[in-house]
């Protein structure tokens, strides 16, 4: 909004020229979302605690250490959603179609997560919206977004998949691409949701991924940098750096309240929306496979669940003491802070590897 209102007057007021720079507006979005969380976070937490009473239901079959978390309110993802949406609307270029696509997906998945959290609270159970219903709604939102992306994508890129480490080549998927893009968004969303099981565990890896994709969107959206790095140029994608900045600031602000011992959990409201946002951005900039590297921690968590389920159904035995894998380490006796910090380190390493793919061509 600030760009659309103030940038046209840059020739009259030199200060307004700053709003023409994506880097400046990205920093502004980050700071704004952080401030929103700091100012409204305590009020949101008090309101959630008042409305929820006993807080998020704790699984009876989960790690014993989680019992002490009883009474902690959930739906803290509302704080993240408010900060991200307001900051993006304030600092992004509102004529950019990619901005609206990402906001649509983020808000849509956030509503799905909100409904899931609300059902868990009202039924006092860790079972929310039926999995099939939730999956169908997620697929519908993601498919609409992918079809919108295809209509505005550059010629030759609309239904193609870029391969890391390979230049001047894209794998044309044809009409398989809408399904592939949909699965990337839905998969990323649920992968972050599975990772969100310990205080602060999902927040920092999402921040790392948002930082990486903030840089990727800026480089891919700039013709000069894209040609230099030999990556596929996506006009207009650079504006998503502003959204990524807002995402980083919101996660930083939320982490202030989610650091152990957490005052609030993000719940499905936050985790589903954050994952879907990352997946949508990856589809837009044609870095879906890089997302699997940068978000490798989320992939690891998801694979651990898949292995556990398949093993139990086929053999009746469990590979891990409990899935997702962070619970396995809890059962082994690792303390929660140890697991969280080590997983953060893994996320940072994977983020650096993902960024390295930009140069290794």
C-alpha positions as CSV (number, residue, x, y, z in Angstrom):
1,X,0.0,0.0,0.0
2,X,2.9,2.4,0.9
3,X,4.5,1.6,-2.5
4,X,1.3,2.3,-4.4
5,X,0.7,5.5,-2.5
6,X,4.1,7.0,-2.1
7,X,6.4,5.7,-4.9
8,X,4.6,7.9,-7.6
9,X,5.8,10.9,-5.7
10,X,9.4,9.8,-5.6
11,X,10.4,12.6,-8.1
12,X,8.9,15.2,-5.7
13,X,10.1,13.9,-2.4
14,X,13.5,12.1,-2.5
15,X,12.7,10.1,0.7
16,X,9.7,8.4,-1.1
17,X,12.2,7.0,-3.6
18,X,13.1,4.4,-0.9
19,X,9.7,2.7,-1.4
20,X,10.7,1.8,-4.9
21,X,13.3,-0.6,-3.6
22,X,12.2,-4.2,-2.7
23,X,15.0,-4.5,-0.2
24,X,13.8,-1.5,1.7
25,X,10.2,-2.6,1.8
26,X,11.3,-6.2,2.8
27,X,13.1,-4.7,5.8
28,X,10.0,-2.6,6.5
29,X,7.7,-5.6,6.4
30,X,10.0,-7.6,8.7
31,X,10.1,-4.8,11.3
32,X,6.4,-4.1,11.0
33,X,5.3,-7.8,11.6
34,X,7.8,-8.1,14.5
35,X,6.4,-5.0,16.1
36,X,2.8,-6.2,15.6
37,X,3.6,-9.4,17.4
38,X,5.3,-7.6,20.3
39,X,2.4,-5.2,20.7
40,X,-0.6,-7.4,20.2
41,X,1.0,-10.8,21.2
42,X,0.3,-10.5,24.9
43,X,-3.3,-9.3,24.3
44,X,-3.9,-12.2,21.8
45,X,-2.5,-14.7,24.3
46,X,-4.7,-13.4,27.2
47,X,-7.7,-13.5,24.9
48,X,-7.0,-17.1,23.8
49,X,-6.4,-18.2,27.4
50,X,-9.7,-16.7,28.5
51,X,-11.6,-18.3,25.7
52,X,-10.0,-21.7,25.8
53,X,-9.8,-22.4,29.5
54,X,-7.9,-25.7,29.6
55,X,-5.9,-24.9,26.5
56,X,-4.8,-27.3,23.8
57,X,-5.7,-31.0,24.6
58,X,-2.6,-33.1,25.3
59,X,-2.3,-36.5,23.8
60,X,-2.5,-39.2,26.5
61,X,-0.1,-41.5,24.6
62,X,2.5,-38.8,24.0
63,X,5.7,-38.2,25.9
64,X,5.2,-37.8,29.7
65,X,7.1,-34.5,29.6
66,X,4.2,-32.9,27.7
67,X,1.7,-33.3,30.5
68,X,3.2,-30.2,32.2
69,X,2.1,-28.2,29.1
70,X,-1.6,-28.7,30.0
71,X,-3.4,-25.4,30.0
72,X,-1.2,-23.7,27.4
73,X,-3.5,-22.0,24.8
74,X,-3.3,-22.8,21.1
75,X,-4.3,-20.9,17.9
76,X,-1.3,-18.6,18.4
77,X,-1.0,-18.8,14.6
78,X,-3.5,-16.0,14.6
79,X,-0.8,-13.7,15.8
80,X,1.4,-14.8,12.8
81,X,-1.4,-14.5,10.3
82,X,-2.4,-11.0,11.4
83,X,1.2,-9.8,11.4
84,X,2.0,-11.3,8.0
85,X,-1.1,-10.1,6.2
86,X,-1.1,-6.6,7.6
87,X,2.6,-6.1,6.9
88,X,2.4,-7.5,3.4
89,X,-0.6,-5.3,2.6
90,X,1.3,-2.3,4.0
91,X,4.6,-2.8,2.2
92,X,4.0,-4.9,-0.9
93,X,3.1,-3.7,-4.4
94,X,-0.7,-4.5,-4.4
95,X,-0.8,-4.7,-8.2
96,X,1.4,-7.8,-8.1
97,X,-0.7,-10.9,-8.8
98,X,1.8,-13.2,-7.0
99,X,1.4,-11.3,-3.8
100,X,-2.4,-11.9,-3.8
101,X,-2.0,-15.6,-4.7
102,X,0.3,-16.2,-1.7
103,X,-2.0,-14.2,0.6
104,X,-5.0,-16.2,-0.7
105,X,-3.3,-19.6,0.1
106,X,-1.9,-18.4,3.4
107,X,-5.3,-17.1,4.6
108,X,-7.1,-20.1,3.2
109,X,-5.0,-22.7,4.9
110,X,-5.0,-20.6,8.0
111,X,-8.8,-20.9,8.1
112,X,-8.6,-24.6,7.7
113,X,-6.2,-24.8,10.6
114,X,-8.4,-22.5,12.6
115,X,-11.4,-24.8,12.1
116,X,-9.2,-27.8,13.0
117,X,-8.0,-26.2,16.2
118,X,-11.5,-25.0,17.1
119,X,-12.9,-28.5,16.7
120,X,-10.2,-29.9,18.9
121,X,-10.9,-27.4,21.7
122,X,-14.7,-27.7,21.6
123,X,-14.5,-31.5,21.6
124,X,-11.6,-31.6,24.1
125,X,-9.8,-34.1,21.8
126,X,-6.6,-34.0,19.7
127,X,-8.8,-35.1,16.8
128,X,-10.0,-32.1,14.8
129,X,-11.6,-31.8,11.3
130,X,-11.7,-35.3,9.7
131,X,-8.5,-35.9,7.7
132,X,-10.2,-36.5,4.4
133,X,-12.3,-33.3,4.6
134,X,-9.3,-31.3,5.6
135,X,-7.2,-32.8,2.7
136,X,-9.9,-32.1,0.1
137,X,-10.3,-28.5,1.2
138,X,-6.5,-28.0,1.1
139,X,-6.3,-29.5,-2.3
140,X,-9.0,-27.3,-3.6
141,X,-7.3,-24.1,-2.3
142,X,-3.9,-25.2,-3.6
143,X,-5.3,-26.2,-7.0
144,X,-6.9,-22.8,-7.5
145,X,-3.6,-21.1,-6.6
146,X,-1.6,-23.3,-9.0
147,X,-4.0,-22.7,-11.9
148,X,-3.7,-18.9,-11.2
149,X,0.1,-19.2,-11.2
150,X,0.0,-21.1,-14.6
151,X,-2.1,-18.3,-16.2
152,X,0.5,-15.6,-15.4
153,X,3.7,-17.6,-15.6
154,X,6.2,-16.8,-18.4
155,X,5.8,-18.8,-21.7
156,X,7.6,-22.1,-21.5
157,X,7.6,-22.1,-17.7
158,X,3.9,-22.5,-16.9
159,X,3.9,-26.3,-16.6
160,X,7.6,-27.0,-16.3
161,X,9.8,-28.2,-13.5
162,X,13.3,-26.7,-13.0
163,X,16.0,-29.1,-11.9
164,X,18.7,-27.9,-9.4
165,X,22.3,-27.9,-10.7
166,X,21.1,-27.9,-14.3
167,X,20.9,-24.8,-16.4
168,X,18.9,-24.0,-19.5
169,X,16.7,-27.0,-19.0
170,X,13.2,-27.4,-17.6
171,X,11.2,-30.7,-17.5
172,X,7.9,-30.1,-19.2
173,X,5.2,-31.9,-17.1
174,X,2.2,-30.8,-19.1
175,X,-1.1,-31.1,-17.3
176,X,0.6,-33.2,-14.6
177,X,2.1,-29.9,-13.3
178,X,-1.2,-28.6,-11.7
179,X,-1.4,-31.8,-9.6
180,X,2.3,-31.7,-8.8
181,X,2.1,-28.0,-7.7
182,X,-1.0,-28.8,-5.6
183,X,0.9,-31.6,-3.9
184,X,3.9,-29.4,-3.2
185,X,1.7,-26.8,-1.4
186,X,-0.4,-29.4,0.5
187,X,2.7,-31.4,1.3
188,X,4.7,-28.5,2.6
189,X,1.7,-27.4,4.7
190,X,1.3,-30.7,6.4
191,X,5.0,-31.3,6.8
192,X,5.3,-28.1,8.8
193,X,2.2,-29.2,10.8
194,X,3.9,-32.5,11.7
195,X,7.1,-30.7,12.7
196,X,5.2,-28.4,15.1
197,X,5.4,-30.7,18.1
198,X,7.8,-29.0,20.5
199,X,8.2,-25.4,21.7
200,X,9.8,-23.4,18.9
201,X,10.7,-26.5,16.9
202,X,8.9,-25.4,13.7
203,X,9.2,-21.7,14.0
204,X,13.0,-21.3,13.4
205,X,13.1,-23.8,10.4
206,X,10.2,-21.8,8.8
207,X,12.2,-18.6,9.4
208,X,15.3,-20.2,7.8
209,X,13.2,-21.3,4.8
210,X,11.6,-17.9,4.5
211,X,15.0,-16.2,4.6
212,X,16.3,-18.5,1.8
213,X,13.3,-18.0,-0.3
214,X,13.3,-14.3,0.3
215,X,16.7,-14.2,-1.3
216,X,15.7,-16.7,-4.1
217,X,12.6,-14.6,-5.0
218,X,14.6,-11.5,-5.2
219,X,17.3,-13.0,-7.4
220,X,14.8,-14.9,-9.6
221,X,12.7,-11.7,-10.0
222,X,15.7,-9.7,-11.1
223,X,16.7,-10.3,-14.8
224,X,20.3,-9.3,-14.3
225,X,20.9,-11.6,-11.3
226,X,18.9,-14.4,-12.8
227,X,21.0,-14.3,-16.0
228,X,24.2,-14.2,-14.0
229,X,23.2,-17.1,-11.8
230,X,21.7,-18.9,-14.8
231,X,18.4,-19.5,-13.1
232,X,15.0,-19.0,-14.7
233,X,13.7,-15.5,-14.5
234,X,10.2,-15.0,-13.2
235,X,9.1,-11.4,-13.7
236,X,7.3,-10.0,-10.7
237,X,8.5,-12.7,-8.3
238,X,10.9,-10.4,-6.6
239,X,7.9,-8.8,-4.8
240,X,7.5,-12.0,-2.8
241,X,10.6,-11.0,-0.9
242,X,8.4,-8.5,0.9
243,X,6.1,-11.3,2.0
244,X,9.1,-13.5,3.1
245,X,10.3,-10.5,5.1
246,X,6.9,-10.2,6.8
247,X,7.0,-14.0,7.5
248,X,10.4,-13.8,9.1
249,X,9.4,-10.9,11.3
250,X,6.2,-12.6,12.4
251,X,8.0,-15.9,13.3
252,X,10.6,-13.9,15.3
253,X,7.8,-12.2,17.2
254,X,5.9,-15.4,17.8
255,X,9.1,-17.1,18.9
256,X,9.4,-14.6,21.7
257,X,6.2,-16.1,23.2
258,X,6.7,-19.7,22.0
259,X,10.2,-20.1,23.4
260,X,10.4,-22.8,26.1
261,X,8.3,-22.9,28.2
262,X,5.8,-21.7,25.6
263,X,3.1,-19.2,26.6
264,X,1.1,-20.2,23.5
265,X,1.2,-22.8,20.7
266,X,0.8,-21.8,17.0
267,X,-1.6,-24.8,16.4
268,X,-2.7,-25.8,13.0
269,X,-3.8,-22.2,12.4
270,X,-0.1,-21.3,12.2
271,X,1.6,-24.4,10.9
272,X,-0.7,-25.1,8.0
273,X,-0.6,-21.5,6.8
274,X,3.2,-21.2,7.1
275,X,3.9,-24.4,5.2
276,X,1.4,-23.6,2.5
277,X,3.0,-20.1,2.0
278,X,6.4,-21.7,1.5
279,X,5.1,-24.2,-0.9
280,X,3.3,-21.6,-3.0
281,X,6.3,-19.4,-3.2
282,X,8.4,-22.4,-4.3
283,X,5.9,-23.2,-7.1
284,X,5.9,-19.6,-8.3
285,X,9.7,-19.3,-8.5
286,X,10.1,-22.8,-10.0
287,X,12.2,-24.0,-7.0
288,X,10.0,-26.8,-5.8
289,X,12.9,-29.2,-5.5
290,X,15.0,-26.7,-3.7
291,X,12.2,-26.4,-1.1
292,X,12.7,-30.1,-0.4
293,X,16.4,-29.3,0.4
294,X,15.8,-26.1,2.3
295,X,12.9,-27.6,4.1
296,X,14.7,-31.0,4.5
297,X,13.9,-31.0,8.2
298,X,10.1,-31.0,7.4
299,X,10.7,-33.8,4.9
300,X,12.5,-35.8,7.5
301,X,9.6,-35.4,10.0
302,X,7.1,-36.4,7.3
303,X,9.1,-39.5,6.1
304,X,9.4,-40.7,9.7
305,X,5.6,-40.7,10.0
306,X,5.2,-42.5,6.7
307,X,7.8,-45.2,7.6
308,X,6.2,-45.7,11.0
309,X,2.7,-46.1,9.5
310,X,3.8,-48.5,6.7
311,X,6.0,-50.6,9.1
312,X,3.2,-51.0,11.7
313,X,0.6,-51.9,9.1
314,X,2.8,-54.4,7.3
315,X,4.7,-56.0,10.2
316,X,2.9,-54.8,13.3
317,X,6.2,-53.3,14.5
318,X,7.3,-49.7,14.9
319,X,10.6,-48.4,13.6
320,X,10.6,-45.4,15.9
321,X,9.5,-45.3,19.5
322,X,7.1,-42.6,18.5
323,X,6.6,-40.5,15.3
324,X,7.2,-37.8,14.2
325,X,10.9,-38.4,14.8
326,X,11.3,-35.6,17.3
327,X,9.1,-37.6,19.7
328,X,11.4,-40.6,19.1
329,X,14.3,-38.6,20.5
330,X,12.2,-37.5,23.5
331,X,11.5,-41.2,24.2
332,X,15.2,-41.8,24.1
333,X,15.7,-39.4,26.9
334,X,16.8,-36.3,25.0
335,X,15.6,-33.0,26.7
336,X,13.3,-30.8,24.7
337,X,15.7,-27.9,24.3
338,X,18.4,-30.3,23.1
339,X,16.1,-31.7,20.4
340,X,14.9,-28.2,19.3
341,X,18.3,-26.6,19.1
342,X,19.9,-29.5,17.2
343,X,17.0,-29.5,14.8
344,X,17.5,-25.8,14.3
345,X,21.1,-26.4,13.4
346,X,20.1,-29.0,10.9
347,X,17.6,-26.5,9.4
348,X,20.4,-23.9,9.0
349,X,22.8,-26.3,7.3
350,X,20.1,-27.4,4.9
351,X,19.2,-23.8,4.2
352,X,22.8,-23.1,3.2
353,X,22.9,-26.2,1.0
354,X,19.7,-25.0,-0.7
355,X,21.1,-21.6,-1.4
356,X,24.3,-23.3,-2.9
357,X,22.1,-24.7,-5.7
358,X,21.8,-21.2,-7.1
359,X,25.5,-21.0,-7.9
360,X,26.2,-24.7,-8.7
361,X,25.0,-24.9,-12.2
